[in-house]
Amino acid sequence: GLITNDIKSATSQKMIYSAFLNGAGRFFADFFIHEVAEKYILDCHIFEADEIIKKLNLYKLRSQIIIEKNQNLSVIFNTQNLGFVDPRAKDFGYRFYVNHSDLKNYSTQDLIFYHQRRINFKIPEGYYDLTKDKSYIFEFGFDNFNAISYQKGCYVGQETTARNHYRGQLRKKIFLFEIAEINADLRKIIEEKNDLSSLQFNGDSLKMANIKNHELLKNDKDCGLVLSSIFDGKSLRGLALIKFDELEGKNDNSLNFNLANDNIFLQNNKILIID
């Protein structure tokens, strides 16, 4: 009765993807769940763990349940059929769990590989892309990522999610975009502004910029949000949450792109909507 997916579907052979919502049906956290020896392992972003444990403890009341934070496990994302199938998208990848002490026995890839791949598969991730207690998961495509069960019965925040599903009143959607030509001003903002939460990987030539809550504008009208993006030193490729009506009548498949940063507006950068 707490999560959006059916916990009974999580087994020792099958992992599920799910989310916590607040009472109003807005996003709180997302995570993976699988079963091991009559225990459930909940795999979430490391910075979300304490809040999720607090939330679970709030709801467990007198249930005979022990909730612990396991800090001995590492997760290896891979495309070599190792571990559990990531349920969010077909052929996306696998999640394999090992103890920290055994991590040296396995080959691993840089974290940037994971983020590049999920962006190409149009998969947003809660910690980077959704806003706690504000975002609606159906606008971010969680229906398509096997994160919601409409047969399990009631759960916290279920009414809003189910109503949107059955009425089909979706006005926003995740799109993959690319800005092929980056001018000097935009490059400077991507590389230097601390409030972009930019993460450095593999030297100076490759960065992941989480341009959170910055607006994607057309004619000074708010039409969406830029989410996670990858900047490879030449072009910016990422996800954007865009309102449908802003794409109507756009035969050239492009929008004028302005990155709003305090009082700075960058003009004349073209954003190509790939899909």
N, C-alpha and C positions, 0 to 999 in steps of 0.2 A: 503493500500500500504506500510505499515511499518513492519508488523510482519509476521511470517512464516505461521501462522494458519489463519482461516477465522473468523474474529471478529463477523460475523453474527451468528455463531454457539454458541456464549456465551449468555446464557439467565439467568433468575432468577432461573431456575431449573437445568441448565447444565453449568458446568465449562469447560473451555478449557485450554490446556497447549500450550505455544507458545514460540517463541524466537525472539530477535532482532539480525540482522546480520549487519555487516558493508558493504560498497559498494563492497568489494571483495568477499562477501559471507562467511566471517569468523564470528565466534561467538562473540556477544557483551553481551547479557544477556538472561536469561530465566525467565519465570514467569507464573502464572495462572491468568485467567480473568473470572469474572462472572458479571452479571448485577443486579443492585438493584435500583429500583425506577428511571429509566431512567439515571442511572449513571453506569459506568463500574468501578469495583474494580479490580485493578491490584495488585496481591499478589506476591512479590518478596523477595529475601533475604534482610534483613534490611540494610546491608552495600552497597547494589546496588541501593537503592531507589533514592538517589540524582542524580546519573549518569543517571538513566533511565528518571527521570523528566527533566533533562537538555536536553537529546536527544529528548524527545517528544516536548518540547518547541521549539527546533531548527526546527522541521519539521512542526509544526502546522501553521506557518506563520500567516495569518489573519483569520484562522478558529475561529469561535465563540465557543471556548472550554476553560473550566477552569480545570487546572491540579493542584491538591493539594495532599500533603502528609498527610495521615490519620494515626496519631500515637496513636489512641485510640483503635485500634483493635488488638486482639490476635488471632492466629490460633491454633486450637487444632487438631493435627493429631490423628486419631483413627481408630479402626476396628469394631466399634459398630454401623455402619450405621447412623452416626450422621453428617449431613451437606452434602456437595457436594462430589460426587464420584471423587476420584483422577483419572484423565483420562489416566495416563501414563501406567497402567497395570491392567489387570483384577484381582479383589480380593485383590488389594494392600492395599487400605484403603480409608479414607474420610478426608476432610478438613472442619472444623467447625469454624465459626468466631463469636467471642464474644467481647464485650467491656472489657477493662482492669478491670473495676470496678466489672464486673460480673464473672470474671475468677474463683474466689473462690467458685462459685456455681457448678463448674464442676470438675469431676475427671480428672486428666491429668497424662501422663506417662513421664518418663525421656526422654530427647532428644535422648539419646543413643538408645532407642527402635526404633525410626524413622530411624536412620542411619543404624542400624542392618538390619531392614526390607528392606530398599531400596537396600542395598548391596545384600541381598539374592535374590531380584527380579531383580538384574543386572541393576539398575537404577542409572546412574550418575547424578550429580547435578551441574549446571553451576558454582556456586561460589566455590565449592570444587574441581571439576574435570576437567573443561574445562579452557583453557587459553584465556583470552580476546584478540580479534583481531588476534588470531593465529589458534584456533581450528576450524575444520569443523564439524558441528553438525551431518552430515550423518555418519561420522566415529564413533560417539558415540551412534548411534542407535535411533536418534530422530524420524526417520521414524516409528519405532516400538512403540514409546511413544505417538502417535497421536498428534505430535507437528507441522506437516507440512501439508498444503493443496496444492494439485497440480491442483485444479480446480478454485481457487479464482482469478487467474491472477497474475500480476507482483507485486513484493514487493522488498524492498531493499535487495540485495544479492541473488535474486531469480535465476539468470542465472546459477551460479555455482552449487547450490543445485539441480535444476531441471535437469541439464545436467548429473550429477552423477546418479540421480535416473533413468533416462531413458536409460542411457548407462549401468548401473549396474556394474560400475567399482569400487567396494568396495574392498579395500586391508587391511583394519583394522577392528577389531571387539572387542566389550567388552566381556571379559571373567571373570568368577568368579573363584578365586583361594584361596588356603589355604596353608600356611606353617605350618606344624604340629609340627616340631621340631625347636625351636628358640634357637640358641646358645647365649652365654653370650654377645658377641660383638654386635649381632643384637638387642638383648634385650636392651642393653645400648643405642644404637642409637634411637630406637623407643621411649624409655622412657625419654631420657634426651636432645636430640638435639632440640634446639628451632626452627631451620629452617624446621622441620617436621610439624610445626603447630599442634602439638598434643593437644588434648582437654581432660581434666580430667573429669571423671564422676564417681559417686558412689564410692568414695574412691580410694585406690591405686590399686585395682585389675582389673579395667576395664578402657581402654582408647580407644579413637578413634584417629588414626594417619592419617593425610592427607599427605601422602608421595608424595608431588607434585613435578613433574619434575625430579624425581629420576628414573634412568633407569633400565629396566628389560633386562638383558643381557644374551646372549648365546654365549659362545666362544668369548667373548669380542666384539661381534657384537650387535649393537643396534637393538632390536626386539620389543620394546614397552615401555609403561609407566605404572608404578604402580599408581593407583588413590586412592580413599578413601578406608580405611581399618579399621578393628576393631581388636584390640589386647586385648584378655581377660586374659592376664597374662601367657598363655601357648602357644596358637597358634595365627597366624595372618591370618585373612580372609578378602578378599577385592576384588576390581575390578582392572582389568588391561586392557589396550588398546594394543592389540597385532597384529602384522602383520601376515596375513594368512600363508605366505610361511615359517615362522619360526616353524610352527606346523606340516608341512608335514613330514611324515615318522617317527613320534614320537609314536611308538606303546605303550610305557609305559605311555603315557599321562602326561609326566612331562618335565620340562625344568630346566636347571641349573639356579639358582637364585643368582644374586649378587646385593647388594644394593650399588650403587655408592654414596659415601658421601665424597666430597672433594677428598682426595687421598686414602681414605680407601675403599678397596674392600673385601667384606666378601665371602669366598669360601665355596663350598660344602653344601650350604643349598638347599634343593629340594623344588620346587614349584609345587604343584599339580593343574593342570588345571581341575576344576570341570565341567565346561560347557562353 
